[in-house]
Amino acid sequence: MYTQQFYIVANVLMVIDALILIATGYMGYSISLEATPEGLVMGWYDFLGFVLFLMFANNYFMGSTGFYSARRFSSTWSMIKALFIAVLLSFVLLSAGVVLIGIKPFSRVYLIAHFLTAMAALIVTRIIFYYFLDRRARTTFNSRQILLVGSADRVIAVAEALNKQRSWGHQVAGCLNVNGQSNPHAGNIPVLGRLEDFDTILQEHQIDEVMFALPKGSPVDLNKYMLKCKITGVAVRIIPALFDLSDSSFRVESIQGIPTLTDYAAITSASGLLYKKLLDLAAGLLGFMVFILSYPIMWLIIKLDSPGPVLFKQRRVGMHGRQFYLYKFRSMVADAESKKTDLLVEKKTAWPSYKTEHDPRITRVGRFLRKTSLDEFPQFINVLKGEMSLVGTRPPTPNEVKHYKDWQRRRISIKPGITGLWQISGRKEITDFTEVVRLDLEYIDGWRFRKDLIILWKTVWVVLARKGAR
């Protein structure tokens, strides 16, 4: 219920923020008309474009900095700092776009006036709104009163979580001890008695909801107390005893009314995965078009340099062991795979598969293709087929996966990517396979959609600088 309540609150806040950006935009434009010479006044359609862009950009950055989250800010000052960063990023992005596109005339008076009025309006609105949600709504007559039942440590943890949670108004009325003590330590939470006093507490206090946070192995007959709540019309919420309150990896979900506790090992954001898929489709189509246009030239230079096929395909392992053929422009001699065994005998390496900068199997054209990363353009075929993503972990061979330890197998829990943390961190310099796995797991554990965008941006510079390619 609390999450559903704040979904409504967040949607209202998003609409209010958008209206503030529109209203302050008109104010800024009016100020610029008065203060700017007529020849330097922006066009009306340019202004509308700026306002619409700022409206969406500001909502995105405010969402990224936690303004549409149900979690409270630690203080008003931390809220103001986060708000300043979000609004500043929106206007910096607008300014960069104006410079790159070359929109003229562009009024600096409008930009400054819009920024200052938007900041002031957003700060005032947020202070008023948060005052009502965090203080006023929690002390009103109809605020939701919650009784916590459980061991002292779990009760304190749940109370802290409730204190951070935003809703239309709730507060912890007190707690009951399940350890048999008359006055257990429960922080600042009022201790209303023991579990034996449950019926009396419900009668004497205005309890709207009971939250059971029983410890693992508790002998309490939970059905007895749940039935009492159901008969008297009091809502019940249960925190499973097997759920470790210090473990934030679990997610509570429902499958056709059946509640489940889920621990995702990889990416969990459905919206983030949607954005990632859309990016893969858009970039995959663009990259595939470049591949098609460049194929005749590649066919000619590869064929002139050495006999053999233009495209090289190799079996690789994708998400959770799914095998597929990865495509590249051939950069080695045609019988490279048959010569691989001899090279492995001659030189031992930390990698499960053979990699070296001075591989004698690489052709002259192949060295150029690898140095410029042009050999990887056919991988956009794999992206369009859904076998790979634009950004991900390095796709291993089946022989590599055979040698994986259990903790290393987690790197194939997501789709492999054309680029990733390993590629932008200096492929050539990283020779320790454990370090490669560490980078892949760092990407998985800290994944955000914006992180993909950052990696793509850095990849462009790495490719242009020709760093780390083999």
C-alpha positions as CSV (number, residue, x, y, z in Angstrom):
1,M,0.0,0.0,0.0
2,Y,2.8,2.4,0.9
3,T,4.5,2.0,-2.5
4,Q,1.2,2.3,-4.3
5,Q,0.5,5.5,-2.4
6,F,3.8,7.0,-3.3
7,Y,3.3,6.0,-7.0
8,I,0.4,8.4,-7.0
9,V,2.4,11.1,-5.1
10,A,5.3,10.7,-7.5
11,N,3.0,11.1,-10.5
12,V,1.6,14.3,-9.0
13,L,5.1,15.6,-8.3
14,M,6.1,14.9,-11.9
15,V,3.2,16.9,-13.2
16,I,3.8,19.8,-10.8
17,D,7.5,19.9,-11.8
18,A,6.6,19.9,-15.5
19,L,4.2,22.8,-14.9
20,I,6.8,24.7,-12.9
21,L,9.3,24.4,-15.8
22,I,6.7,25.6,-18.3
23,A,5.5,28.5,-16.1
24,T,9.0,29.7,-15.2
25,G,10.0,29.3,-18.8
26,Y,7.4,31.8,-19.8
27,M,8.6,34.1,-17.0
28,G,12.2,33.8,-18.3
29,Y,11.1,34.5,-21.8
30,S,9.1,37.6,-20.8
31,I,12.2,38.9,-18.9
32,S,14.4,38.3,-21.9
33,L,12.0,40.2,-24.1
34,E,12.3,43.2,-21.9
35,A,16.1,43.0,-21.4
36,T,17.3,41.8,-24.8
37,P,17.7,43.9,-27.9
38,E,15.0,43.0,-30.5
39,G,17.5,41.5,-33.0
40,L,18.7,39.0,-30.3
41,V,15.4,37.8,-29.1
42,M,14.8,34.0,-29.6
43,G,12.2,32.7,-31.9
44,W,8.9,31.5,-30.5
45,Y,9.3,28.0,-31.8
46,D,12.8,27.8,-30.5
47,F,11.6,28.8,-27.1
48,L,8.8,26.1,-27.1
49,G,11.4,23.5,-28.0
50,F,13.7,24.6,-25.1
51,V,10.9,24.5,-22.6
52,L,9.7,21.0,-23.7
53,F,13.2,19.7,-23.7
54,L,13.9,21.1,-20.2
55,M,10.6,19.7,-18.9
56,F,11.5,16.1,-19.9
57,A,15.2,16.5,-19.0
58,N,14.5,17.9,-15.6
59,N,12.0,15.1,-14.8
60,Y,14.6,12.6,-15.8
61,F,17.4,14.1,-13.7
62,M,15.2,14.6,-10.7
63,G,14.1,11.0,-11.0
64,S,17.8,9.9,-11.1
65,T,18.6,11.9,-8.0
66,G,15.8,10.4,-6.0
67,F,12.9,12.9,-6.1
68,Y,10.4,10.4,-7.4
69,S,11.5,7.7,-4.9
70,A,9.6,6.7,-1.8
71,R,12.7,7.2,0.3
72,R,13.1,10.4,2.3
73,F,16.1,12.7,2.0
74,S,18.2,12.8,5.2
75,S,17.8,16.5,5.5
76,T,16.4,19.6,3.8
77,W,19.9,20.7,2.9
78,S,20.6,17.4,1.1
79,M,17.4,17.7,-0.8
80,I,18.3,21.3,-1.9
81,K,21.8,20.1,-3.1
82,A,20.3,17.2,-5.1
83,L,17.7,19.6,-6.6
84,F,20.4,22.0,-7.6
85,I,22.4,19.3,-9.3
86,A,19.3,18.0,-11.2
87,V,18.2,21.4,-12.5
88,L,21.8,22.4,-13.3
89,L,22.4,19.3,-15.4
90,S,19.2,20.0,-17.3
91,F,20.2,23.5,-18.2
92,V,23.8,22.5,-19.0
93,L,22.5,19.8,-21.4
94,L,20.3,22.4,-23.0
95,S,23.2,24.8,-23.4
96,A,25.4,22.1,-24.9
97,G,22.7,21.2,-27.4
98,V,22.2,24.9,-28.4
99,V,26.0,25.2,-29.1
100,L,26.3,21.9,-31.0
101,I,23.2,22.5,-33.2
102,G,24.1,26.2,-33.6
103,I,20.7,27.7,-32.7
104,K,20.8,31.5,-33.1
105,P,19.8,33.9,-31.6
106,F,19.9,32.4,-28.1
107,S,19.2,34.7,-25.1
108,R,21.5,34.2,-22.1
109,V,19.1,36.4,-20.1
110,Y,16.3,33.8,-20.7
111,L,18.6,31.0,-19.7
112,I,19.7,32.6,-16.4
113,A,16.2,33.9,-15.6
114,H,14.6,30.5,-16.3
115,F,17.2,28.7,-14.2
116,L,16.9,30.9,-11.2
117,T,13.1,31.1,-11.2
118,A,12.8,27.3,-11.7
119,M,15.2,26.6,-8.9
120,A,13.3,28.9,-6.5
121,A,9.9,27.5,-7.4
122,L,11.0,23.9,-7.2
123,I,12.7,24.4,-3.8
124,V,9.7,26.1,-2.3
125,T,7.3,23.5,-3.7
126,R,9.3,20.6,-2.4
127,I,9.8,22.1,1.1
128,I,6.0,22.6,1.4
129,F,5.2,19.2,-0.1
130,Y,7.7,17.3,2.0
131,Y,6.6,19.1,5.2
132,F,3.1,17.9,4.7
133,L,4.2,14.3,3.8
134,D,6.9,13.9,6.4
135,R,5.5,15.8,9.4
136,R,1.9,17.0,9.0
137,A,0.4,13.9,7.5
138,R,2.0,11.6,10.1
139,T,0.5,13.5,13.0
140,T,-3.1,14.0,11.7
141,F,-6.1,12.3,13.1
142,N,-6.3,9.8,10.2
143,S,-2.6,8.8,10.1
144,R,-2.1,5.1,9.9
145,Q,-1.1,3.6,13.3
146,I,1.2,0.5,13.0
147,L,1.9,-2.1,15.7
148,L,5.2,-4.0,15.3
149,V,5.4,-7.5,16.7
150,G,8.7,-9.3,16.8
151,S,12.2,-9.5,18.3
152,A,13.9,-6.2,19.3
153,D,16.5,-6.2,16.5
154,R,13.9,-6.9,13.7
155,V,11.4,-4.4,15.2
156,I,14.1,-1.6,15.2
157,A,15.1,-2.4,11.6
158,V,11.4,-2.3,10.4
159,A,10.8,0.9,12.3
160,E,13.8,2.5,10.6
161,A,12.5,1.5,7.2
162,L,9.1,2.9,7.9
163,N,10.6,6.1,9.1
164,K,12.3,6.5,5.6
165,Q,9.2,5.5,3.7
166,R,6.9,8.2,2.3
167,S,3.1,7.7,2.2
168,W,-0.1,9.6,2.9
169,G,0.6,9.4,6.6
170,H,1.7,6.6,8.9
171,Q,3.6,6.2,12.2
172,V,4.7,3.4,14.5
173,A,2.3,3.3,17.5
174,G,4.5,0.8,19.4
175,C,5.7,-2.7,19.6
176,L,5.1,-6.0,21.3
177,N,7.9,-8.3,22.5
178,V,8.0,-12.0,21.5
179,N,11.0,-12.9,23.7
180,G,9.1,-13.1,26.9
181,Q,10.6,-10.0,28.5
182,S,8.3,-7.3,30.0
183,N,10.5,-4.4,28.8
184,P,12.7,-5.3,25.9
185,H,15.1,-2.8,24.4
186,A,13.6,-1.4,21.2
187,G,15.3,1.9,20.6
188,N,12.9,4.8,20.7
189,I,9.8,2.7,19.9
190,P,7.2,2.6,22.7
191,V,7.0,-0.9,24.1
192,L,3.3,-1.6,24.7
193,G,3.7,-5.0,26.4
194,R,4.2,-8.7,25.7
195,L,2.7,-10.9,23.0
196,E,0.2,-12.2,25.6
197,D,-1.3,-8.6,25.7
198,F,-2.1,-8.7,21.9
199,D,-5.9,-8.7,22.2
200,T,-5.9,-5.9,24.9
201,I,-3.5,-3.7,22.8
202,L,-5.8,-3.9,19.8
203,Q,-8.8,-2.9,22.0
204,E,-7.0,0.0,23.8
205,H,-5.0,1.5,21.0
206,Q,-6.1,2.8,17.6
207,I,-4.2,0.2,15.6
208,D,-4.8,0.2,11.9
209,E,-2.2,-2.4,10.9
210,V,0.0,-5.0,12.6
211,M,3.4,-5.9,11.1
212,F,4.8,-9.3,12.2
213,A,8.6,-9.3,12.1
214,L,9.2,-12.7,13.9
215,P,12.7,-14.1,14.2
216,K,13.8,-17.3,12.5
217,G,12.6,-20.4,14.4
218,S,10.0,-18.5,16.4
219,P,7.4,-20.8,18.0
220,V,4.7,-18.2,17.8
221,D,1.4,-19.5,16.4
222,L,1.0,-16.8,13.7
223,N,-2.3,-18.0,12.4
224,K,-4.0,-17.3,15.8
225,Y,-3.0,-13.6,15.7
226,M,-3.7,-13.2,12.0
227,L,-7.3,-14.6,12.6
228,K,-7.8,-12.1,15.4
229,C,-6.8,-9.2,13.1
230,K,-9.0,-10.5,10.3
231,I,-12.0,-10.7,12.6
232,T,-11.5,-7.2,14.1
233,G,-10.7,-5.6,10.7
234,V,-7.1,-4.8,11.3
235,A,-4.7,-5.1,8.4
236,V,-1.8,-7.6,8.6
237,R,1.7,-7.4,7.1
238,I,4.2,-10.3,7.5
239,I,7.9,-10.1,7.1
240,P,9.1,-13.7,6.5
241,A,11.4,-15.0,9.2
242,L,13.8,-16.3,6.6
243,F,14.2,-12.8,5.2
244,D,17.4,-11.2,6.4
245,L,16.6,-7.5,6.9
246,S,20.2,-6.5,6.2
247,D,20.0,-8.1,2.7
248,S,18.6,-5.6,0.2
249,S,18.9,-8.0,-2.8
250,F,15.5,-9.7,-2.2
251,R,12.4,-8.4,-4.0
252,V,8.8,-9.0,-3.0
253,E,6.8,-9.9,-6.0
254,S,3.4,-11.5,-6.8
255,I,2.6,-14.1,-9.4
256,Q,-1.2,-14.3,-9.9
257,G,-1.8,-13.5,-6.2
258,I,1.0,-15.8,-4.9
259,P,3.6,-13.7,-2.9
260,T,7.2,-14.6,-3.5
261,L,10.6,-13.5,-2.2
262,T,12.9,-13.2,-5.2
263,D,16.7,-12.7,-5.2
264,Y,17.9,-11.6,-8.6
265,A,21.5,-12.3,-9.4
266,A,21.8,-9.8,-12.2
267,I,19.8,-6.8,-13.7
268,T,16.4,-6.3,-12.0
269,S,15.0,-3.1,-13.4
270,A,12.2,-3.8,-15.9
271,S,12.2,-0.2,-17.2
272,G,16.0,-0.2,-17.4
273,L,15.9,-3.5,-19.5
274,L,13.4,-1.9,-21.8
275,Y,15.6,1.1,-22.4
276,K,18.5,-1.2,-22.9
277,K,16.6,-3.2,-25.5
278,L,15.4,-0.1,-27.3
279,L,19.0,1.1,-27.4
280,D,20.2,-2.2,-28.8
281,L,17.6,-2.2,-31.5
282,A,18.3,1.4,-32.6
283,A,22.1,1.0,-32.4
284,G,21.9,-2.5,-33.9
285,L,20.0,-1.2,-37.0
286,L,22.5,1.7,-37.4
287,G,25.5,-0.6,-37.0
288,F,24.1,-3.2,-39.4
289,M,23.6,-0.5,-42.0
290,V,27.2,0.6,-41.6
291,F,28.2,-3.1,-41.9
292,I,26.2,-3.6,-45.1
293,L,27.7,-0.4,-46.7
294,S,31.3,-1.3,-45.7
295,Y,31.1,-5.0,-46.7
296,P,32.1,-4.5,-50.4
297,I,35.3,-2.6,-49.3
298,M,36.1,-5.1,-46.6
299,W,35.5,-8.0,-48.9
300,L,38.0,-6.5,-51.4
301,I,40.8,-5.6,-48.9
302,I,40.5,-8.9,-47.0
303,K,40.5,-11.0,-50.1
304,L,43.5,-9.2,-51.6
305,D,45.5,-9.7,-48.3
306,S,44.9,-13.4,-47.7
307,P,42.7,-16.2,-49.1
308,G,39.7,-17.4,-47.1
309,P,36.2,-16.2,-46.1
310,V,35.5,-12.5,-45.4
311,L,33.5,-13.2,-42.3
312,F,34.8,-15.3,-39.4
313,K,32.3,-17.0,-37.1
314,Q,33.0,-18.6,-33.8
315,R,30.9,-20.4,-31.2
316,R,30.5,-18.3,-28.1
317,V,28.5,-18.6,-24.8
318,G,25.8,-16.1,-24.1
319,M,23.4,-15.6,-21.2
320,H,23.2,-18.6,-18.8
321,G,25.1,-20.8,-21.2
322,R,23.1,-20.2,-24.5
323,Q,25.5,-20.8,-27.3
324,F,25.6,-18.8,-30.6
325,Y,27.9,-17.9,-33.4
326,L,29.7,-14.6,-33.1
327,Y,30.5,-12.8,-36.3
328,K,33.6,-10.7,-37.1
329,F,35.5,-9.6,-40.2
330,R,38.3,-12.1,-40.6
331,S,41.5,-10.7,-39.2
332,M,43.6,-14.0,-39.2
333,V,44.7,-16.6,-41.7
334,A,42.0,-19.0,-42.8
335,D,43.4,-22.0,-40.8
336,A,43.9,-19.9,-37.6
337,E,41.9,-22.3,-35.4
338,S,44.0,-25.3,-36.4
339,K,47.2,-23.5,-35.4
340,K,45.9,-22.4,-32.1
341,T,46.8,-25.7,-30.3
342,D,50.5,-25.3,-31.2
343,L,50.6,-21.8,-29.9
344,L,49.0,-22.8,-26.6
345,V,51.7,-25.4,-26.1
346,E,54.4,-22.9,-26.9
347,K,53.1,-20.1,-24.6
348,K,51.2,-20.4,-21.3
349,T,48.8,-17.5,-20.5
350,A,46.6,-16.5,-17.6
351,W,43.6,-16.5,-19.9
352,P,41.5,-19.6,-20.4
353,S,41.9,-18.9,-24.1
354,Y,45.0,-17.8,-26.0
355,K,45.4,-14.1,-26.5
356,T,48.6,-12.2,-27.4
357,E,49.4,-8.9,-29.2
358,H,52.0,-10.6,-31.5
359,D,49.9,-13.5,-32.7
360,P,51.6,-14.7,-35.9
361,R,48.2,-15.8,-37.3
362,I,47.0,-12.2,-37.6
363,T,47.2,-10.8,-41.2
364,R,48.4,-7.3,-42.1
365,V,44.9,-6.1,-42.8
366,G,43.8,-7.9,-39.7
367,R,46.1,-5.9,-37.5
368,F,44.6,-2.7,-38.9
369,L,41.0,-4.0,-38.5
370,R,41.7,-4.9,-34.8
371,K,43.5,-1.6,-34.1
372,T,40.5,0.3,-35.4
373,S,37.9,-2.2,-34.1
374,L,36.4,-2.4,-37.6
375,D,36.5,-6.2,-37.3
376,E,33.7,-6.1,-34.8
377,F,31.0,-4.4,-37.0
378,P,29.5,-7.8,-38.0
379,Q,28.6,-8.3,-34.3
380,F,25.7,-5.9,-34.8
381,I,24.1,-9.0,-36.5
382,N,24.3,-10.7,-33.1
383,V,22.7,-7.6,-31.4
384,L,19.8,-7.6,-33.8
385,K,19.3,-11.3,-33.3
386,G,19.1,-10.8,-29.6
387,E,22.2,-12.9,-28.8
388,M,24.3,-10.0,-27.7
389,S,23.8,-6.5,-26.3
390,L,25.5,-3.2,-27.2
391,V,27.1,-3.1,-23.7
392,G,27.7,-6.1,-21.6
393,T,30.4,-8.7,-20.5
394,R,33.0,-10.2,-22.8
395,P,31.5,-13.2,-24.7
396,P,33.6,-16.3,-23.8
397,T,34.1,-19.5,-25.8
398,P,32.7,-22.8,-24.6
399,N,36.2,-24.0,-23.8
400,E,36.7,-21.0,-21.5
401,V,33.4,-21.7,-19.7
402,K,34.5,-25.3,-19.0
403,H,37.3,-24.0,-16.8
404,Y,35.2,-21.5,-14.9
405,K,34.8,-21.7,-11.2
406,D,31.3,-21.2,-9.7
407,W,31.9,-17.5,-8.9
408,Q,33.2,-16.9,-12.5
409,R,30.0,-18.3,-14.1
410,R,28.1,-15.2,-12.9
411,R,29.7,-13.2,-15.7
412,I,27.4,-15.1,-18.1
413,S,24.2,-14.3,-16.2
414,I,23.5,-11.4,-18.6
415,K,23.9,-11.0,-22.4
416,P,27.4,-10.4,-23.6
417,G,28.2,-7.1,-25.2
418,I,30.2,-5.6,-28.1
419,T,31.8,-3.3,-25.5
420,G,32.0,-3.2,-21.8
421,L,34.1,-2.2,-18.8
422,W,36.9,-4.4,-19.9
423,Q,37.1,-2.8,-23.3
424,I,37.3,0.8,-21.9
425,S,39.6,-0.1,-19.1
426,G,42.5,-1.1,-21.4
427,R,42.1,-4.5,-23.0
428,K,45.8,-4.8,-23.9
429,E,47.0,-3.9,-20.5
430,I,44.8,-6.3,-18.6
431,T,46.3,-9.8,-18.8
432,D,45.0,-11.3,-15.6
433,F,41.7,-13.2,-16.3
434,T,40.6,-12.7,-12.7
435,E,40.7,-8.9,-13.3
436,V,38.6,-9.3,-16.4
437,V,36.0,-11.3,-14.4
438,R,36.1,-8.7,-11.7
439,L,35.3,-5.9,-14.1
440,D,32.4,-7.9,-15.6
441,L,31.0,-8.5,-12.1
442,E,31.4,-4.9,-11.2
443,Y,29.3,-4.0,-14.3
444,I,26.6,-6.5,-13.4
445,D,26.3,-5.5,-9.8
446,G,26.3,-1.8,-10.4
447,W,24.3,-1.7,-13.6
448,R,22.2,1.3,-14.5
449,F,21.0,2.4,-18.0
450,R,23.0,5.6,-17.7
451,K,26.1,3.5,-17.0
452,D,25.7,1.9,-20.5
453,L,25.5,5.4,-22.0
454,I,28.8,6.3,-20.2
455,I,30.5,3.2,-21.4
456,L,29.4,3.8,-25.0
457,W,30.7,7.4,-24.8
458,K,34.1,6.2,-23.4
459,T,34.2,3.4,-26.0
460,V,34.1,6.0,-28.8
461,W,37.1,7.8,-27.4
462,V,39.0,4.5,-26.8
463,V,38.4,3.5,-30.4
464,L,39.4,6.9,-31.8
465,A,42.6,6.8,-29.6
466,R,43.2,3.2,-30.6
467,K,43.8,2.2,-27.1
468,G,43.9,-1.4,-25.8
469,A,43.0,-3.2,-29.1
470,R,44.7,-6.4,-29.9
